[in-house]
Amino acid sequence: MGANRSRGGETVYMIYRAVTYGLSPLINLHLRWRKFRRLEHPLRWPERLGRPSLPRPPGSLIWFHAVSLGEGMCVIPLIKRCVEQRSDVTVLMTTTTASAFEVLKNLLPCGVIYQFAPVDTPVAVNAFLGYWKPYALVLVENELWPNIVLGASANGVILALINARMSTQSFNNWSRPVVRLLASLMLSKFSLILPLSNIQAIHYQLLQAPPFIINFSGDLKLGTEELVNMGNMEDLKENIADRCVWMASSIHRGEEEVMLRVHRALMQKHPNILTIVVPRHPHFGQEIAFDLQKKGVNVALRSHGDSLTSETSIYMVDTLGCKFTFSLLFSESFLHLILTLIYLNEYVGELKQFYRLTPIAVVGGSFLAGFTGHNISEAAAAGCAVLTGQHVGHFSNMVMAMQRLNPLSIMQVSSGLELEENLDKLLSNPELLEERRLAAKEAFHGLSNGVIENVWNLLALHIFRKRPFSYNGSR
């Protein structure tokens, strides 16, 4: 049965490989079109075709790949540990998005090579693997690309999947009769899989991942390093010191109506209230602000440098989020691209600083059906009282884990009315607010302690204990 399944997976892969090989010219043209539309890096986009822009140093090399900024941020502490403890190994980091590149390149340790990941075509992947010759590939979260995974395995590369997650929709897609064979073949090539939860582990096992390679280590996003530089926030901190403040972060389209209704209701009981709104996509925040200003609401826009006054009731932080880079680029110049990327780099990470300013954080992307939540650990780490909606996707594992450590740590609400009632209680009762804040921070530290150490130890056992080859121009 296992042999038949393996042969079936290889047949499906041969078909996939042939199709992606045939589509390579179109994919190349698509990349050029994206570069023309300023959606790829203007100078380094050929790296997506497997063409290197830096020399490969001699010796062993380990490849970490994360698709975008969030995944890249959570793997940085692990890369730092690798650099510190394995000076004999060169680290290669790849992502796929230009926004992630512009931020992460300044956060990676000295000596780490940073490239864009190849597209999943045989030519690009073979060129990439042939040049860099990694002895191990560590994938983050859900990056299962057949040519990359099976191409690396065919070249003797040891494979690990960390912070592994697979949504129900992804699991259903991979479980389709023919695709399931390909999934099974890919998962059989891994030496280590670290799922986020038991449910995720079951998903991987149902897709025929060998049980002995599945281990648990905790969520790497809990180990993400905090940004503590508050220098550019001191004036803001002073301006809001005497206000009743709460923040609605990572708000998606549709959720603003919930938050604004809550804000209006709270104003009746707390006239000096200040609501900080951080939309997931900054241009959306500007739309909300302009609409409110037409209605006579006193809104300050961060992107305009508006000052906060005692009359300001809503502070729109429309300067955070990766999508800002791309929302303005369809008809702008190369210079505007560079300025926008610099602007993005300046503001990414400020969300954590805003969490440190406000005592209450309502984490969005969770109040409407179909949403899948956002990372609550950043708000908890900053010592906020944390509230979120019911639609939190795979973050439900984090929510439940923190609630098990302390039931007061995370509050999930099911409606705008429930959100309003709980915010009113927190704003009216300083002792309750302080209790919630302390509970969130303690639960975060209880979960985060040892996460990086756990992952590193498992990588050391399953990856580094296997003797890496030493590159000298050939295998």
C-alpha positions in Angstrom: 0.0 0.0 0.0 2.8 2.4 1.0 4.8 1.6 -2.2 1.7 2.1 -4.3 1.0 5.5 -2.6 4.6 6.5 -3.2 4.5 5.6 -6.8 1.2 7.4 -7.2 2.7 10.5 -5.6 5.7 10.4 -7.9 3.4 10.2 -10.9 1.4 13.2 -9.8 4.6 15.1 -9.1 5.9 14.2 -12.6 2.8 15.8 -14.0 3.1 18.8 -11.8 6.7 19.2 -12.7 6.0 18.9 -16.4 3.2 21.5 -16.2 5.3 24.0 -14.2 8.2 23.5 -16.6 5.8 24.2 -19.5 4.5 27.3 -17.8 7.9 28.6 -17.0 8.0 31.2 -19.9 4.6 32.5 -18.8 5.7 32.7 -15.1 8.9 34.5 -16.2 6.8 37.0 -18.1 4.4 37.4 -15.1 7.4 38.3 -12.9 8.5 40.9 -15.4 5.0 42.3 -15.5 5.0 42.4 -11.7 8.4 44.2 -11.8 7.0 46.7 -14.3 4.0 47.3 -11.9 6.5 47.7 -9.0 5.3 44.6 -7.2 8.7 42.9 -7.3 12.0 44.4 -6.2 13.2 46.6 -9.1 16.8 45.4 -9.0 16.7 42.0 -7.3 13.7 40.4 -8.9 15.8 38.0 -11.0 16.5 36.2 -7.7 13.0 34.9 -8.0 14.2 32.9 -11.1 17.0 31.3 -9.0 19.7 33.8 -10.2 21.9 34.8 -7.2 23.0 38.3 -6.5 25.7 37.4 -3.9 28.6 35.0 -3.8 28.2 31.7 -1.9 30.8 31.4 0.8 32.6 28.1 1.3 31.5 25.6 3.9 28.1 24.3 5.0 24.9 26.4 4.5 21.5 26.1 6.0 18.5 27.7 4.3 15.6 29.3 6.2 12.5 30.2 4.2 9.5 32.3 5.3 7.0 33.6 2.8 6.4 37.1 4.2 7.0 39.5 7.1 5.1 37.9 9.9 6.7 34.5 9.4 10.1 36.1 8.8 9.9 38.1 12.1 9.2 35.0 14.1 12.2 33.0 12.7 14.7 35.8 13.4 15.5 34.8 17.0 16.1 31.3 15.8 18.5 32.5 13.1 20.3 34.5 15.7 20.7 31.4 17.8 22.0 29.5 14.8 24.6 32.3 14.1 25.7 32.3 17.8 26.0 28.6 18.3 27.0 27.3 14.8 29.7 29.7 13.5 30.7 26.9 11.2 27.5 27.2 9.2 26.4 30.0 6.9 22.7 31.0 7.1 20.7 31.8 4.0 17.4 33.5 4.5 14.7 33.9 1.8 11.3 35.5 1.6 9.0 36.2 -1.3 7.7 39.7 -0.7 9.5 43.0 -1.3 7.9 44.5 1.9 9.4 41.7 4.0 12.7 42.1 2.4 12.9 45.8 3.2 12.2 45.2 6.9 14.0 42.0 7.6 17.3 42.9 5.9 18.0 45.4 8.7 17.1 42.9 11.5 19.1 39.9 10.4 22.5 39.2 12.1 25.7 40.2 10.4 26.8 37.4 8.0 23.3 36.1 7.1 22.8 36.0 3.3 19.3 37.3 2.3 17.8 36.5 -1.1 14.4 36.3 -2.6 13.0 32.7 -2.8 12.7 31.1 -6.3 9.4 30.6 -7.8 8.3 26.9 -7.8 9.4 26.0 -11.3 12.0 23.3 -12.1 14.4 25.7 -13.8 14.3 28.3 -11.0 14.5 25.8 -8.2 17.3 23.8 -9.8 19.3 27.0 -10.4 18.8 28.0 -6.8 19.7 24.7 -5.3 22.6 24.2 -7.7 24.2 27.5 -6.7 23.6 27.7 -3.0 23.8 23.9 -2.2 22.2 24.0 1.2 22.5 20.9 3.4 19.2 21.7 5.2 16.1 23.7 4.5 13.9 25.0 7.3 10.4 26.0 6.1 8.2 28.2 8.2 4.4 27.6 8.7 2.8 26.3 5.5 5.2 26.6 2.7 4.8 23.3 0.8 5.9 23.8 -2.8 6.4 20.5 -4.7 9.4 21.5 -6.8 11.2 23.1 -3.8 10.4 20.3 -1.3 11.0 17.4 -3.7 13.9 19.1 -5.6 15.7 19.8 -2.3 15.1 16.2 -1.1 16.5 14.8 -4.4 19.6 16.8 -3.8 20.1 15.3 -0.3 18.8 18.4 1.6 17.5 17.7 5.1 14.0 19.2 5.4 12.2 20.7 8.5 8.8 22.4 8.8 8.5 24.6 11.9 5.6 26.5 13.3 3.7 24.2 10.9 0.0 25.1 10.4 -2.6 23.9 8.0 -6.1 25.5 8.0 -9.2 23.3 7.6 -9.5 24.7 4.0 -5.9 23.8 3.2 -6.3 20.4 4.7 -9.4 19.8 2.6 -7.6 21.0 -0.5 -4.6 18.7 0.2 -7.0 15.8 1.0 -8.4 15.6 -2.5 -7.8 12.2 -4.1 -5.0 13.0 -6.5 -3.5 15.9 -4.6 -3.4 13.8 -1.4 -0.8 11.5 -3.1 1.5 14.5 -3.8 1.0 15.8 -0.2 1.9 12.4 1.2 5.0 12.2 -1.0 6.2 15.7 0.1 5.6 15.1 3.8 7.5 11.8 3.7 10.7 13.7 2.8 10.7 15.7 6.1 12.9 14.9 9.0 11.1 17.2 11.4 7.6 18.8 11.6 6.7 21.1 14.5 2.9 21.7 14.3 1.3 24.5 16.3 -1.3 22.2 18.0 -2.7 18.7 18.2 -5.3 19.5 15.5 -2.5 20.6 13.2 -0.6 17.4 14.0 -3.6 15.3 13.2 -4.0 17.1 9.8 -0.4 16.3 8.9 -0.7 12.7 10.1 -3.9 12.2 8.1 -1.9 13.3 5.1 0.6 10.5 5.8 3.3 12.5 7.6 5.4 9.9 9.5 4.3 10.2 13.2 7.9 9.9 14.5 8.9 13.2 12.8 6.1 15.2 14.5 7.1 17.1 17.7 5.8 20.0 19.7 7.7 23.1 20.7 5.3 26.0 21.1 4.5 28.9 18.8 7.5 30.8 17.5 5.4 34.0 17.3 5.5 34.0 21.1 9.3 34.2 21.0 9.4 37.2 18.7 11.6 39.9 20.1 10.0 43.0 21.5 10.8 46.4 20.1 11.6 48.7 23.1 12.6 51.9 21.4 9.9 54.4 22.3 11.8 57.5 21.3 9.4 58.6 18.7 6.4 58.0 21.0 7.2 60.2 23.9 5.1 63.2 22.7 2.2 61.0 22.0 2.5 59.3 25.4 2.4 62.7 27.1 -0.7 63.8 25.1 -2.8 60.8 26.1 -1.7 60.5 29.7 -4.9 61.9 31.1 -7.3 60.3 28.6 -9.4 57.0 28.7 -7.6 55.2 25.9 -8.2 51.9 24.1 -6.9 50.7 20.7 -8.6 48.7 18.0 -5.7 47.1 16.0 -5.5 45.2 12.7 -9.0 46.3 11.8 -10.4 44.9 8.5 -13.0 46.4 6.2 -16.4 45.9 7.8 -15.1 45.9 11.4 -14.7 49.6 11.5 -18.5 49.9 11.8 -18.4 47.7 14.9 -15.5 49.7 16.5 -17.1 53.1 15.7 -20.5 52.1 17.2 -18.6 51.0 20.3 -16.7 54.3 20.3 -19.8 56.4 20.1 -21.5 54.5 22.9 -18.4 54.8 25.2 -18.2 58.5 24.6 -21.6 58.9 26.4 -20.0 57.4 29.5 -16.4 58.5 29.1 -16.3 62.0 27.4 -12.5 62.2 27.4 -12.1 58.9 25.6 -9.5 58.4 22.9 -9.9 55.5 20.4 -6.8 54.6 18.5 -7.7 52.7 15.3 -5.0 50.8 13.5 -6.4 49.4 10.2 -4.8 46.4 8.6 -4.4 48.3 5.4 -3.5 52.0 5.8 -5.3 53.4 2.8 -8.5 52.0 4.3 -7.8 54.0 7.4 -7.6 57.2 5.4 -11.0 56.4 3.9 -12.5 56.0 7.3 -10.9 59.2 8.6 -12.1 61.3 5.7 -15.7 59.9 6.0 -15.7 60.7 9.8 -14.3 64.2 9.3 -17.2 64.9 6.9 -19.6 63.9 9.7 -17.9 66.4 12.1 -15.9 63.8 14.1 -12.5 65.1 15.3 -10.1 62.6 13.8 -6.3 62.9 13.7 -4.4 61.1 10.9 -0.9 59.9 11.8 0.2 59.9 8.2 -0.6 63.6 8.0 1.3 64.4 11.2 -1.9 65.6 12.8 -1.4 66.6 16.5 -3.6 65.2 19.2 -5.6 67.8 21.1 -8.1 67.4 23.9 -10.9 67.5 21.3 -9.5 64.6 19.3 -11.6 61.5 19.8 -10.1 59.2 17.2 -6.5 58.8 16.3 -6.1 56.9 13.0 -2.8 55.2 12.7 -2.7 54.8 9.0 1.1 54.2 8.7 1.4 50.5 9.6 1.1 47.4 7.5 2.9 45.8 4.6 0.1 46.5 2.1 0.9 50.2 2.1 3.8 49.5 -0.1 1.7 48.1 -2.9 -1.4 50.2 -2.6 0.4 53.2 -4.2 2.6 51.6 -6.7 0.5 50.9 -9.8 1.2 54.3 -11.4 4.1 55.7 -9.5 7.7 56.1 -10.3 10.7 54.1 -9.3 11.7 56.9 -6.9 8.3 56.7 -5.3 8.9 53.0 -4.8 12.1 53.6 -3.0 10.6 56.3 -0.8 7.6 54.2 0.0 9.8 51.2 1.0 11.8 53.5 3.3 8.6 54.8 4.8 7.3 51.3 5.4 10.6 50.3 7.0 10.4 53.3 9.3 6.9 52.4 10.6 6.9 48.6 10.6 7.2 47.5 14.3 5.4 50.6 15.6 2.4 48.4 16.3 4.2 46.9 19.2 5.1 50.4 20.4 1.5 51.4 20.3 0.6 48.4 22.3 3.0 49.7 25.0 1.2 53.0 25.0 -2.4 51.8 25.4 -3.8 49.8 28.4 -6.5 48.0 26.3 -6.1 46.3 22.9 -8.9 45.0 20.8 -7.3 42.8 18.2 -9.3 42.8 14.9 -9.6 40.5 12.0 -11.9 38.5 14.3 -15.3 40.1 14.5 -16.8 39.0 11.2 -17.4 35.5 9.8 -14.7 34.5 7.4 -11.9 36.3 9.2 -9.1 34.3 10.9 -7.7 36.6 13.6 -4.3 38.1 14.2 -1.5 37.6 16.6 -2.6 38.4 20.1 0.7 37.7 21.8 2.2 41.1 20.9 -0.5 43.0 22.8 -0.2 40.5 25.7 3.6 40.9 25.8 3.2 44.7 26.1 0.9 44.3 29.1 -2.4 45.2 27.5 -5.8 43.9 28.5 -6.5 41.9 25.4 -9.9 41.4 23.8 -10.7 39.7 20.5 -13.6 38.4 18.5 -14.7 34.8 18.0 -13.3 34.3 14.5 -9.6 33.8 15.2 -8.6 30.9 12.9 -5.4 29.1 13.9 -4.8 31.7 16.6 -7.4 29.8 18.6 -4.6 27.6 19.8 -2.8 30.6 21.3 -6.0 32.0 22.8 -6.9 28.7 24.5 -3.3 28.2 25.7 -3.2 31.6 27.3 -6.7 31.2 28.8 -5.6 27.9 30.3 -2.7 29.6 32.0 -4.9 32.4 33.2 -8.6 32.7 32.4 -8.4 36.5 32.7 -5.6 36.8 30.1 -7.7 36.9 26.9 -11.3 38.0 26.6 -13.3 36.8 23.5 -16.5 38.6 22.8 -19.2 37.6 20.4 -20.7 41.0 19.5 -20.2 44.7 19.4 -22.6 45.1 22.4 -20.5 42.6 24.4 -17.3 44.5 23.4 -18.8 47.8 24.5 -19.9 46.4 27.9 -16.5 44.9 28.7 -14.6 48.0 27.6 -16.9 50.1 29.8 -16.1 47.9 32.7 -12.3 48.1 32.1 -12.4 51.9 31.7 -14.5 52.3 34.8 -12.6 50.0 37.1 -8.8 50.6 37.3 -8.3 47.6 39.5 -10.1 45.2 37.1 -8.1 46.8 34.2 -4.8 46.2 36.0 -5.8 42.6 36.8 -6.5 41.9 33.2 -3.3 43.5 32.0 -1.2 41.6 34.5 -2.9 38.3 33.6 -2.2 38.8 29.9 1.4 39.5 30.4 1.9 36.6 32.8 0.2 34.2 30.4 2.4 35.4 27.6 5.6 34.9 29.5 4.4 31.5 30.7 3.9 30.4 27.1 6.9 32.2 25.5 9.6 31.0 28.0 11.6 28.3 26.2 10.0 28.4 22.8 13.1 29.3 21.0 15.1 26.9 23.1 12.7 24.1 22.3 12.8 24.7 18.6 16.6 25.0 18.6 17.0 21.8 20.5 14.8 19.9 18.1 16.6 21.3 15.1 19.9 20.4 16.7 18.7 16.8 17.2 17.1 16.3 13.8 19.2 18.6 11.6 22.6 19.6 13.0 23.4 16.1 14.4 23.5 14.9 10.8 26.9 15.7 9.5 26.6 18.5 6.9 28.6 18.3 3.8 31.3 21.0 3.2 31.0 22.9 0.0 34.1 23.2 -2.1 32.5 23.6 -5.6 30.9 20.1 -5.7 29.1 17.8 -3.4 
